[in-house]
Amino acid sequence: MGTRGAERATGRSFPVRLLREVARDAAAAAGAPLAELRLLAADGRPAPAPAFDGPGVAPSRRAEIQRLLERAEVAPPSARLVVGPADPELVRLLGGAPRPAWCSLVLPVAVGGAAGARLQLLRPGRPDRLARSAARAAAHLAGDRLEAAALRGELAAREAGHWTYQQHAGEAILVIDPESGRVLEGNAKASQLTGLPPARLRRASVGALLERPGLDPDGVAAWLAGRTVVRDNEAFLRRTRGERIPVSLTAARIALGDSSVIHIIARDTTRERRALAELRQAKETLSALGLAGSHLMVETDQRAVYGVICRELLRLGFHSAVLEAERGAGIPRPPFRYAFTSFGPPLQRAVERILGRPLSALRLSPDGSPLLRQVVTGGRLVYTDGARHAVHELFGGPGEREVHDLLDLLRLRHLLLAPLRFDGGTSGLLVVATSRLRRSDPEAIDAFALQASIALEKARLFAELRQQHAALESEVDRRTRELTLAVRALQELDRRKDNFLANVSHELRTPLVTVLGYADLLLAEKLGELSAKQRDCLRTVVSSARRLRSFIEELLEFSRHELTKDGLTCQPLELRELVGQSVRSLAPRFHERGVQLRWRVARGVPAAWGDRDRIHQVLANLLTNAERYCSAGGRVRVAAGRSGPGRVGLSVTDDGPGIAAEHLDRIFDRLYQVGDASRPRSEAAGLGLGLAIARNIVEAHGGSIAVRSRVGRGTTFRFTLPTAEASLAAAAPPAARGPA
């Protein structure tokens, strides 16, 4: 027992018998009556339990020698041979004579390159050189014996561990002879997978156990022997009953001296392949339901959404039905009715024949159906494999025979009920039935039911939107008819006003001509001489009559434009001729007031497109307006040139008092007048129709007119007209325009 303790302290496991044999052999090699061997602990201290033996040890004295050695104080060995006196009591027990004196030789014993034990040799007399060499040889011999024993023990432990691992490994392990292809060894997992006991497994050939697509049994053996390492996921292990087990194969050729073996590890991948197949199927189902969800989002009608739900589920192998809650039932949990099913017409007729009534006539109350109540109250998907009870609840409580017939007809095994959340609550149920349920199906059906709920809510909102749109269209039609009648009435009133204005202006102008004629005769004294006072009075009459005639002419001009604005006679207009004619016609009036009038037309300006008389009228109104607000000695300039692609521009600029910014937005309104504090209204102002007439004429030609002015710096009126070339090109038919 003491020797075992010393062995454990060294970290090495040596049998007591071996240690005694080593001590005996050391004593014989050194020619000593006794050899004591102590193993060293990890800290280099000798173990308290020694092993000893030798030719001088009598069997009857062994126990006493053991006790004496265990009581002795032992120092760690030095790096070289140490010679000292021997214990007299130990010499006595060995039966030695006191003379010559005995000595002790202590040497370190190297095990594996380091000091692993302490060897003490007892012998009579002082050791000579030969004795010392023999002692060292004995120490070397003891170290070699211990190291060899340690290596054998380590190898045995590794072999035992490898055998244990191989036998209890989770994968099948086979050792194959590469020459014959025979199985040399197989573990318990290999026996379990192949169904062969170990003895029969060791007699089998690798070609009979392994199968790989495209290879016969001999080809399998050659395939494994032809490579150093083989990794394959397409192989199968054959069972004794002919079954095929998919395995992931790893084979390596291992050299053992002059021969070699093939070490094969075969991992059963049945579960992995099944899981991958289920995962692939779940992925395909989710993808198909995702695509079906996108189809749902296209539909905006509730019945169409029901049809897409059942049709897409039927394509995936699921029978389905949509149950819709009764509207207006006035109870917390209204009954459900069948709104749509995936049954074809023959199948639906067979179901209704078994039930004895149409599906649409069934009313399923959650209060009388625990399954429906669980879905409605929980608001989540419910699964059941109790097909008999589910059919009893979902088809209005038929009898046992009818339930049996429905199960046989529909082949129901598993049912899933998911709520359809739309219209502010659970207003529908999606019932899905299948004969084979995969682990991922409930989650996929639940997600699809959520998509269907969103599509149904969208369809409901679209239905409300269509109703509101129809009501809005009806209201718009009614209001449009009312507005059309009102516009026609206003147009009729406007036409009558224009006619009235034209008639009144004409009737006022006729007597005014007579008044002016007789007044001119009186001033010319053709009817007799006049006094100075009479002449002044007549001049006042003529001035007022002429002002009145100017007003009437503006009214006539405005009414004539309003009545005939669609009757424009457009033609190409040379701007140089047009502007020159307008300037010459008003030059005497400018000369009479001392206002300088200048005009300029740019070179190469294209011809404008418009009604000559109307454009003359626009220029005349603008020039008259400029002359009216210019003081004596003022200047007025007329210019014409290009104004962008397909446009020409004409401007009239004066250096009069200008127009304040607050008047510019209304300057073209009818009867609007800015006024001028420097001039009495009786001399300068008209009716305020000239600029309105000018804007109407320009806009009727497709042009625009604008004003730019600063107080004290003058005013510029500018208007644009289309060019003749652009207008003719736009009016030409497509064939006449040439290739694009």
C-alpha positions in Angstrom: 0.0 0.0 0.0 2.9 2.4 0.8 4.5 1.7 -2.5 1.2 2.6 -4.3 1.2 6.0 -2.5 4.7 6.7 -3.8 3.7 5.7 -7.3 0.8 8.2 -7.3 3.1 11.0 -6.1 5.2 10.7 -9.1 2.4 11.1 -11.5 3.3 7.7 -13.0 1.6 4.3 -12.5 4.2 1.4 -11.9 3.2 -1.9 -10.4 5.0 -2.9 -7.1 6.2 -6.1 -8.7 7.9 -4.1 -11.5 9.6 -1.8 -9.1 11.0 -4.8 -7.1 12.2 -6.4 -10.3 14.0 -3.2 -11.3 15.6 -3.0 -7.8 16.7 -6.7 -7.9 18.2 -6.3 -11.4 20.0 -3.1 -10.3 21.4 -4.9 -7.3 22.6 -7.8 -9.5 24.2 -5.4 -12.1 26.0 -3.5 -9.4 27.0 -6.6 -7.3 25.2 -5.2 -4.2 23.4 -7.2 -1.6 20.5 -4.6 -1.5 19.1 -2.0 -3.9 16.5 0.5 -2.7 14.4 2.3 -5.3 12.3 5.4 -4.4 10.2 7.3 -6.9 10.4 11.1 -6.8 7.3 13.3 -6.4 6.5 16.2 -8.6 8.5 18.6 -6.3 11.6 16.3 -6.5 11.2 14.8 -3.0 11.6 11.0 -2.6 8.4 9.0 -1.9 8.1 7.6 1.6 7.4 4.1 0.4 10.5 2.4 -1.2 10.8 -0.7 -3.2 13.8 -2.9 -2.5 15.3 -6.3 -3.3 18.7 -8.0 -3.8 20.5 -11.3 -3.2 21.2 -10.4 0.5 17.6 -10.0 1.4 16.2 -12.9 3.4 12.5 -13.4 3.1 12.1 -13.5 6.8 13.7 -10.1 7.2 11.7 -8.3 4.5 9.1 -6.8 6.8 11.7 -5.4 9.2 13.8 -4.0 6.3 10.6 -2.4 4.9 9.8 -0.7 8.3 13.4 0.5 8.7 13.5 2.0 5.2 10.2 3.8 5.7 11.4 5.3 9.0 14.6 6.5 7.5 15.0 10.2 6.6 15.9 10.4 2.9 17.3 13.4 1.1 16.7 14.1 -2.6 19.4 12.6 -4.9 22.1 14.9 -6.2 23.1 15.1 -9.8 26.0 12.6 -9.3 26.9 9.5 -7.4 27.1 10.1 -3.6 29.0 7.6 -1.4 28.2 7.5 2.4 28.1 5.1 5.4 25.4 2.5 5.5 22.9 2.2 8.3 24.3 -0.4 10.8 20.9 -1.7 11.7 20.2 -2.3 8.0 23.6 -4.0 7.6 22.7 -6.3 10.6 19.3 -7.2 9.0 21.2 -8.1 5.8 23.5 -10.4 7.8 26.6 -8.5 7.0 29.8 -8.4 9.2 30.8 -5.1 10.6 34.2 -5.3 9.1 34.9 -4.2 6.4 32.6 -1.2 6.9 29.6 -1.1 4.6 28.9 2.0 2.4 25.8 3.5 0.7 25.9 4.6 -3.0 23.0 7.0 -3.9 22.4 7.8 -7.6 19.6 9.7 -9.5 17.6 7.6 -12.0 16.6 9.4 -15.2 13.2 8.5 -16.6 12.2 10.2 -19.8 15.1 12.7 -19.7 14.5 13.9 -16.1 15.2 12.6 -12.6 12.3 10.3 -11.8 13.7 8.0 -9.0 16.4 7.7 -6.4 18.5 4.5 -6.3 20.5 3.4 -3.2 22.9 0.5 -3.3 24.4 -1.1 -0.1 27.7 -3.0 -0.3 30.6 -3.9 2.0 33.9 -1.9 1.7 34.8 1.3 -0.1 33.8 1.2 -3.8 36.5 1.3 -6.3 36.2 2.8 -9.8 34.8 -0.4 -11.2 32.2 -0.6 -8.5 31.2 3.0 -9.2 30.8 2.3 -12.9 28.7 -0.7 -12.2 26.5 1.5 -9.9 26.0 4.0 -12.7 25.2 1.3 -15.2 22.7 -0.1 -12.7 21.0 3.4 -12.4 20.9 3.6 -16.2 19.4 0.2 -16.4 16.8 1.0 -13.8 15.9 4.3 -15.7 15.5 2.4 -19.0 13.3 -0.2 -17.4 11.0 2.4 -15.8 10.8 4.5 -19.0 10.0 1.4 -21.1 7.3 0.4 -18.5 5.9 4.0 -18.6 5.7 3.9 -22.4 4.0 0.5 -22.4 1.5 1.8 -19.9 0.8 5.0 -21.9 0.4 3.0 -25.1 -2.0 0.5 -23.5 -4.0 3.4 -22.1 -4.2 5.1 -25.5 -5.3 1.8 -27.1 -7.9 1.3 -24.4 -9.1 4.9 -24.9 -9.2 4.5 -28.6 -11.1 1.2 -28.4 -13.6 2.8 -25.9 -14.1 5.8 -28.2 -14.5 3.7 -31.3 -17.0 1.4 -29.6 -19.1 4.2 -28.1 -18.7 6.8 -30.9 -21.9 8.3 -32.3 -20.8 7.5 -35.8 -20.2 4.2 -37.5 -16.5 3.4 -37.7 -15.1 0.7 -40.1 -11.5 -0.4 -40.6 -11.1 -1.9 -44.1 -8.3 -3.9 -45.8 -7.5 -1.9 -49.0 -6.4 -5.0 -50.8 -9.4 -7.3 -50.2 -12.0 -4.8 -49.3 -12.9 -6.9 -46.2 -14.0 -5.3 -42.9 -11.2 -5.8 -40.3 -13.0 -4.0 -37.5 -16.3 -2.2 -36.8 -17.8 -0.5 -33.8 -21.1 -0.9 -32.1 -22.7 2.0 -34.1 -21.7 0.3 -37.4 -23.3 -3.0 -36.2 -26.5 -1.0 -35.2 -26.8 0.7 -38.6 -26.1 -2.3 -40.7 -28.0 -4.7 -38.5 -25.0 -7.2 -38.4 -23.4 -8.5 -35.2 -19.7 -7.8 -34.8 -18.6 -11.3 -35.9 -20.6 -11.1 -39.2 -19.6 -7.5 -39.6 -15.9 -8.5 -39.6 -16.6 -11.0 -42.4 -18.4 -8.6 -44.6 -17.0 -6.7 -47.6 -17.1 -2.9 -47.9 -18.9 -3.3 -51.3 -21.8 -5.1 -49.6 -22.1 -2.5 -46.8 -21.6 0.8 -48.7 -23.5 2.0 -51.8 -22.8 5.0 -53.9 -24.7 6.1 -57.0 -22.9 5.0 -60.2 -20.6 2.4 -58.5 -20.9 -1.4 -58.2 -19.6 -3.2 -55.1 -16.1 -3.6 -56.6 -16.1 0.0 -57.7 -16.8 1.2 -54.1 -13.8 -0.7 -52.8 -11.6 0.7 -55.6 -13.0 4.2 -55.1 -12.0 4.1 -51.4 -8.6 2.5 -52.0 -7.7 4.9 -54.8 -7.5 8.0 -52.7 -5.7 9.1 -49.5 -8.7 10.9 -48.1 -12.3 10.6 -49.3 -15.2 12.9 -48.2 -18.6 12.2 -49.6 -22.3 13.0 -48.8 -24.0 10.8 -51.4 -23.2 7.3 -50.0 -25.6 4.9 -48.3 -25.2 2.1 -45.7 -27.2 -1.0 -46.5 -29.1 -2.7 -43.8 -29.7 -6.5 -43.7 -33.4 -5.9 -44.6 -32.4 -4.0 -47.7 -33.0 -0.5 -46.3 -30.7 2.3 -47.3 -29.4 4.8 -44.7 -27.9 8.1 -46.1 -24.5 8.8 -44.5 -21.8 11.5 -44.6 -18.6 9.5 -45.4 -15.0 10.3 -44.4 -12.4 7.7 -45.3 -8.6 8.0 -44.8 -5.8 5.6 -45.8 -3.5 5.0 -42.8 0.0 3.4 -43.2 1.0 0.8 -40.6 4.6 -0.1 -41.4 4.6 -2.3 -44.5 0.8 -2.4 -44.7 -2.1 0.0 -44.5 -5.8 0.2 -43.7 -8.7 2.3 -44.7 -10.4 4.0 -41.7 -14.0 5.0 -42.5 -16.3 7.2 -40.4 -19.9 7.1 -41.6 -22.3 9.6 -40.0 -26.0 8.9 -40.2 -27.7 11.9 -42.0 -31.2 10.6 -42.0 -32.5 13.2 -39.6 -30.5 16.0 -41.2 -31.9 15.1 -44.7 -35.4 14.9 -43.3 -35.0 18.2 -41.5 -33.5 19.8 -44.7 -36.4 18.4 -46.7 -38.9 19.8 -44.2 -37.1 23.1 -44.2 -37.1 23.2 -48.0 -40.8 22.4 -48.0 -41.4 25.1 -45.4 -39.5 27.6 -47.4 -41.4 26.7 -50.6 -44.7 26.9 -48.7 -43.7 30.3 -47.2 -42.6 31.6 -50.7 -45.8 30.3 -52.3 -47.9 31.9 -49.5 -45.9 35.1 -49.8 -46.6 35.2 -53.5 -50.3 34.5 -52.8 -50.2 37.4 -50.4 -49.0 39.7 -53.2 -51.9 38.4 -55.3 -54.3 39.3 -52.4 -53.0 42.9 -52.4 -54.1 43.3 -56.0 -57.7 42.5 -55.4 -60.1 45.2 -54.2 -63.3 43.2 -54.0 -64.1 41.1 -51.0 -65.4 38.1 -53.0 -62.3 38.2 -55.2 -60.1 38.1 -52.0 -62.0 35.1 -50.8 -61.4 33.4 -54.1 -57.7 34.1 -54.1 -57.4 32.8 -50.5 -59.0 29.4 -51.2 -57.4 29.0 -54.7 -53.8 29.6 -53.5 -54.2 27.3 -50.5 -55.6 24.6 -52.7 -52.6 24.8 -55.0 -50.4 24.0 -51.9 -52.6 20.9 -51.1 -54.8 22.5 -48.4 -58.6 22.4 -48.4 -59.9 25.7 -47.0 -63.1 27.7 -46.3 -63.8 31.3 -45.3 -66.4 31.8 -42.6 -68.0 35.2 -42.4 -69.7 36.7 -39.4 -73.3 37.7 -39.8 -73.7 41.4 -40.0 -76.3 43.3 -37.9 -76.9 40.3 -35.6 -76.9 42.6 -32.6 -75.1 40.0 -30.3 -71.5 40.0 -28.9 -70.6 36.9 -30.9 -72.7 36.7 -34.0 -72.9 33.3 -35.9 -70.7 32.5 -38.8 -71.8 31.4 -42.3 -69.8 29.8 -45.2 -68.8 32.6 -47.5 -66.4 30.7 -49.8 -64.8 27.2 -50.0 -62.0 25.5 -52.0 -64.4 22.7 -52.9 -65.1 22.2 -56.6 -68.7 21.9 -57.7 -68.8 18.1 -57.6 -67.2 17.9 -54.2 -69.4 20.7 -52.8 -72.6 18.9 -54.1 -71.4 15.7 -52.4 -70.9 17.5 -49.1 -74.3 19.1 -49.3 -75.9 15.8 -50.2 -74.4 14.3 -47.0 -75.6 17.3 -44.9 -79.0 17.4 -46.5 -78.8 21.2 -47.0 -76.6 23.8 -48.7 -73.4 25.0 -47.0 -74.7 28.6 -47.3 -77.6 27.7 -45.1 -75.4 26.7 -42.1 -75.1 29.1 -39.2 -72.3 28.2 -36.8 -72.5 29.9 -33.4 -69.3 30.3 -31.3 -71.4 29.8 -28.2 -72.3 26.3 -29.3 -68.8 25.4 -30.7 -65.8 25.3 -28.3 -63.4 25.3 -31.3 -64.9 28.5 -32.8 -65.2 30.1 -29.4 -61.5 29.5 -28.7 -60.5 31.2 -31.9 -62.8 34.2 -31.4 -62.0 34.8 -27.8 -58.3 34.1 -28.1 -57.8 36.0 -31.4 -55.1 33.6 -32.5 -54.6 30.4 -34.6 -56.0 27.1 -33.2 -54.8 23.7 -34.3 -56.5 20.4 -33.7 -56.0 16.8 -34.9 -59.4 15.8 -33.5 -60.9 15.7 -37.0 -64.2 14.0 -35.8 -65.0 16.7 -33.3 -63.9 19.5 -35.6 -66.2 18.2 -38.4 -69.1 17.9 -36.0 -68.6 21.6 -35.0 -67.8 23.0 -38.5 -70.7 21.4 -40.3 -73.6 22.3 -38.0 -73.6 19.2 -35.7 -74.4 16.3 -38.2 -74.9 12.7 -36.9 -72.2 10.1 -36.4 -72.9 8.5 -39.8 -72.7 11.9 -41.6 -69.5 12.8 -39.8 -67.9 9.4 -40.8 -69.0 10.0 -44.5 -67.5 13.6 -44.4 -64.2 12.3 -43.0 -64.0 9.7 -45.8 -65.0 12.1 -48.5 -62.7 15.0 -47.5 -59.9 12.9 -46.0 -59.5 15.3 -43.0 -56.8 14.6 -40.4 -55.5 18.0 -39.2 -57.4 21.3 -39.0 -56.2 24.9 -38.4 -58.5 27.8 -37.7 -57.1 31.3 -37.9 -59.0 34.6 -37.3 -59.5 37.1 -40.1 -59.2 40.5 -38.5 -61.1 43.1 -40.5 -63.8 45.6 -40.0 -62.6 46.5 -36.5 -62.5 42.9 -35.0 -62.6 39.2 -35.8 -65.2 39.3 -38.5 -64.2 36.0 -40.3 -62.4 32.7 -39.9 -60.1 30.9 -42.2 -60.5 27.1 -41.9 -57.6 25.0 -43.3 -57.6 21.2 -43.5 -54.9 18.8 -44.6 -54.2 15.1 -44.4 -50.4 15.7 -43.6 -49.3 18.5 -41.5 -45.7 19.8 -41.5 -44.1 21.4 -38.5 -43.9 24.8 -40.2 -47.5 24.8 -41.6 -49.2 26.5 -38.6 -46.9 29.5 -38.7 -47.2 29.8 -42.4 -51.0 29.6 -42.3 -51.1 32.2 -39.4 -48.9 34.6 -41.5 -51.1 34.1 -44.5 -54.2 34.7 -42.5 -52.8 38.1 -41.4 -52.1 39.0 -45.0 -55.6 37.9 -45.9 -56.9 40.2 -43.1 -55.1 43.1 -44.5 -56.4 42.4 -48.0 -60.0 42.1 -46.7 -59.7 45.4 -44.8 -58.4 47.1 -47.9 -61.3 45.6 -49.9 -63.7 46.9 -47.3 -62.2 50.4 -47.5 -62.3 50.3 -51.3 -66.0 49.4 -51.2 -66.7 52.3 -48.9 -64.6 54.5 -51.1 -66.6 53.4 -54.2 -69.8 54.2 -52.4 -68.6 57.6 -51.4 -67.2 58.2 -54.9 -70.6 57.3 -56.4 -72.4 59.7 -54.0 -69.8 62.4 -54.7 -70.2 61.9 -58.5 -74.0 62.2 -58.1 -73.6 65.4 -56.1 -71.0 66.8 -58.5 -73.4 66.1 -61.5 -76.2 67.8 -59.7 -74.1 70.9 -58.8 -72.6 70.9 -62.3 -76.1 71.1 -63.8 -77.0 73.9 -61.5 -73.8 75.8 -62.2 -74.3 75.2 -66.0 -77.7 76.8 -65.8 -76.4 79.7 -63.7 -73.5 80.3 -66.2 -75.9 80.2 -69.1 -78.1 82.8 -67.3 -75.0 85.0 -66.6 -73.9 84.7 -70.2 -77.3 85.7 -71.4 -77.3 88.7 -69.0 -73.8 89.6 -70.2 -74.9 89.4 -73.8 -77.9 91.6 -73.1 -75.7 94.1 -71.3 -73.3 94.2 -74.3 -76.2 94.7 -76.7 -77.7 97.4 -74.5 -74.3 99.1 -74.2 -73.8 99.0 -78.0 -77.3 100.3 -78.7 -77.0 103.1 -76.1 -73.6 104.2 -77.4 -74.9 104.2 -81.0 -78.1 106.2 -80.0 -76.0 108.7 -78.0 -73.5 109.2 -80.9 -76.2 110.1 -83.5 -77.5 113.3 -81.8 -74.0 114.2 -80.7 -72.9 114.5 -84.3 -75.7 117.0 -85.0 -74.7 119.0 -81.9 -71.0 119.2 -82.9 -72.0 120.1 -86.5 -74.1 123.0 -85.6 -71.6 124.2 -83.0 -68.8 124.2 -85.6 -71.1 126.3 -88.0 -71.7 128.8 -85.2 -68.0 129.1 -84.4 -67.2 129.6 -88.1 -69.8 132.4 -88.0 -71.5 131.0 -91.0 -74.9 131.7 -89.3 -73.9 135.2 -88.1 -71.4 137.0 -86.1 -70.8 136.0 -82.4 -69.8 138.1 -79.5 -66.7 137.2 -77.5 -68.8 135.8 -74.7 -70.8 133.7 -77.0 -67.7 132.4 -78.7 -66.2 131.3 -75.4 -69.5 129.5 -74.5 -69.6 127.7 -77.8 -66.0 126.6 -77.4 -66.9 125.1 -74.0 -69.8 123.3 -75.6 -67.6 121.9 -78.4 -64.9 120.8 -76.0 -67.4 119.0 -73.8 -69.2 117.4 -76.8 -65.9 116.1 -78.1 -65.0 114.6 -74.8 -68.4 113.0 -74.7 -67.8 111.7 -78.3 -64.5 110.2 -77.1 -66.2 108.4 -74.3 -68.9 107.1 -76.7 -66.3 105.9 -79.2 -64.5 104.0 -76.4 -67.8 102.4 -75.4 -68.5 101.5 -79.0 -65.0 100.1 -79.5 -65.3 98.0 -76.3 -68.7 96.6 -77.1 -67.7 95.9 -80.7 -64.7 93.9 -79.5 -66.7 92.0 -76.9 -69.3 91.1 -79.5 -66.9 90.1 -82.3 -63.7 88.9 -80.4 -63.9 85.5 -82.2 -64.0 87.1 -85.6 -60.3 87.8 -86.0 -58.9 87.9 -89.6 -55.2 86.9 -89.0 -52.4 87.3 -91.6 -48.7 87.9 -91.7 -47.9 91.4 -90.4 -44.6 93.2 -91.3 -43.8 95.0 -88.1 -41.9 97.9 -89.7 -44.9 98.8 -91.9 -47.4 98.2 -89.0 -45.5 100.4 -86.5 -44.7 103.1 -89.0 -48.4 103.4 -90.0 -49.5 103.6 -86.4 -46.9 106.3 -85.5 -47.7 108.4 -88.6 -51.5 108.3 -87.9 -50.9 109.9 -84.4 -47.9 112.1 -85.2 -50.0 115.3 -85.6 -51.5 114.9 -82.1 -48.0 114.4 -80.6 -46.7 117.4 -82.6 -49.6 119.6 -81.4 -48.7 118.9 -77.7 -44.9 119.1 -78.2 -44.3 115.5 -77.3 -41.4 113.8 -79.1 -42.3 110.4 -80.7 -39.6 108.0 -81.9 -39.8 104.4 -83.2 -37.5 101.6 -84.1 -37.9 98.0 -85.5 -34.9 95.7 -85.1 -33.4 94.2 -88.3 -34.4 90.7 -89.3 -37.4 90.6 -87.0 -39.9 88.0 -88.4 -43.5 88.8 -89.5 -46.1 88.7 -86.8 -49.4 86.8 -87.0 -52.5 88.8 -86.3 -55.5 90.9 -87.3 -54.0 94.1 -88.8 -56.8 96.4 -87.6 -56.9 95.0 -84.1 -53.1 95.3 -83.7 -53.3 98.9 -85.0 -56.0 99.5 -82.3 -53.7 98.1 -79.6 -50.8 100.4 -80.6 -53.1 103.4 -81.0 -54.5 102.8 -77.4 -51.1 102.5 -75.9 -49.7 105.5 -77.8 -52.8 107.7 -76.9 -52.4 106.6 -73.3 -48.7 107.6 -73.3 -49.4 110.9 -75.0 -52.1 111.7 -72.5 -49.8 111.3 -69.5 -46.7 112.9 -71.0 -46.1 116.6 -70.3 -45.1 119.1 -73.0 -41.5 118.3 -74.2 -41.8 114.7 -73.1 -40.6 111.6 -75.1 -42.4 108.5 -76.3 -40.5 105.5 -77.8 -41.9 102.6 -79.8 -39.7 99.5 -80.3 -40.2 96.0 -81.9 -38.0 92.9 -82.1 -37.8 89.2 -81.3 -39.1 88.0 -77.9 -38.1 84.3 -77.7 -38.7 81.3 -80.0 -41.7 81.9 -82.2 -42.6 85.3 -80.6 -42.1 89.0 -81.4 -42.5 91.8 -78.9 -43.6 95.4 -79.2 -43.2 98.1 -76.5 -44.4 101.6 -75.9 -42.3 103.6 -73.4 -43.0 107.1 -72.0 -41.2 109.4 -69.5 -44.4 110.5 -67.8 -45.1 110.5 -64.0 -45.2 106.7 -63.8 -47.7 104.4 -62.0 -47.5 103.4 -58.3 -46.9 99.7 -57.5 -50.4 99.2 -55.9 -52.1 100.0 -59.2 -50.0 97.7 -61.5 -52.1 94.6 -60.8 -55.4 96.3 -61.7 -54.2 98.5 -64.5 -55.8 96.3 -67.2 -59.2 96.0 -65.5 -62.3 97.5 -67.0 -63.1 101.1 -66.0 -60.1 101.2 -63.6 -58.3 104.5 -63.6 -55.1 105.5 -61.8 -55.6 109.3 -61.9 -53.0 112.0 -61.9 -52.9 114.8 -59.3 -51.1 117.1 -61.8 -53.9 117.0 -64.3 -57.6 117.6 -63.9 -59.7 114.6 -64.8 -61.7 116.6 -67.3 -58.6 117.0 -69.5 -56.7 113.7 -69.1 -58.8 110.9 -68.0 -61.0 108.6 -70.2 -63.4 105.9 -69.2 -60.6 103.4 -68.4 -61.4 101.0 -71.2 -58.4 101.4 -73.5 -56.0 99.1 -71.7 -58.8 96.5 -71.1 -59.5 96.5 -74.8 -55.7 96.2 -75.6 -55.4 93.2 -73.2 -58.4 91.4 -74.7 -57.1 91.9 -78.2 -53.6 90.7 -77.4 -54.8 87.6 -75.5 -57.2 86.7 -78.3 -54.1 86.5 -80.5 -52.4 84.1 -78.1 -50.1 86.7 -76.8 -49.6 88.5 -73.5 -49.3 92.1 -72.3 -47.5 93.5 -69.3 -46.6 96.9 -67.7 -43.4 98.0 -65.9 -43.3 101.4 -64.2 -41.7 103.5 -61.5 -43.1 106.7 -60.1 -41.3 109.7 -61.6 -39.3 107.5 -64.1 -42.0 106.7 -66.7 -43.9 103.6 -67.9 -43.4 100.8 -70.4 -46.2 98.7 -71.9 -45.0 95.6 -73.7 -47.0 92.9 -75.5 -46.0 89.8 -77.5 -47.5 88.1 -80.6 -46.8 84.8 -82.3 -44.7 84.8 -85.4 -46.3 84.0 -88.7 -43.9 81.1 -89.3 -44.7 79.4 -85.9 -48.5 79.9 -86.3 -48.6 78.4 -89.8 -46.4 75.5 -88.7 -48.7 74.7 -85.8 -51.8 74.9 -88.0 -50.3 72.6 -90.7 -51.5 68.9 -90.7 -48.9 66.4 -89.4 -48.2 65.0 -93.0 -47.3 68.5 -94.2 -44.7 69.1 -91.4 -42.2 66.7 -92.8 -40.3 64.0 -91.0 -39.7 64.4 -87.3 
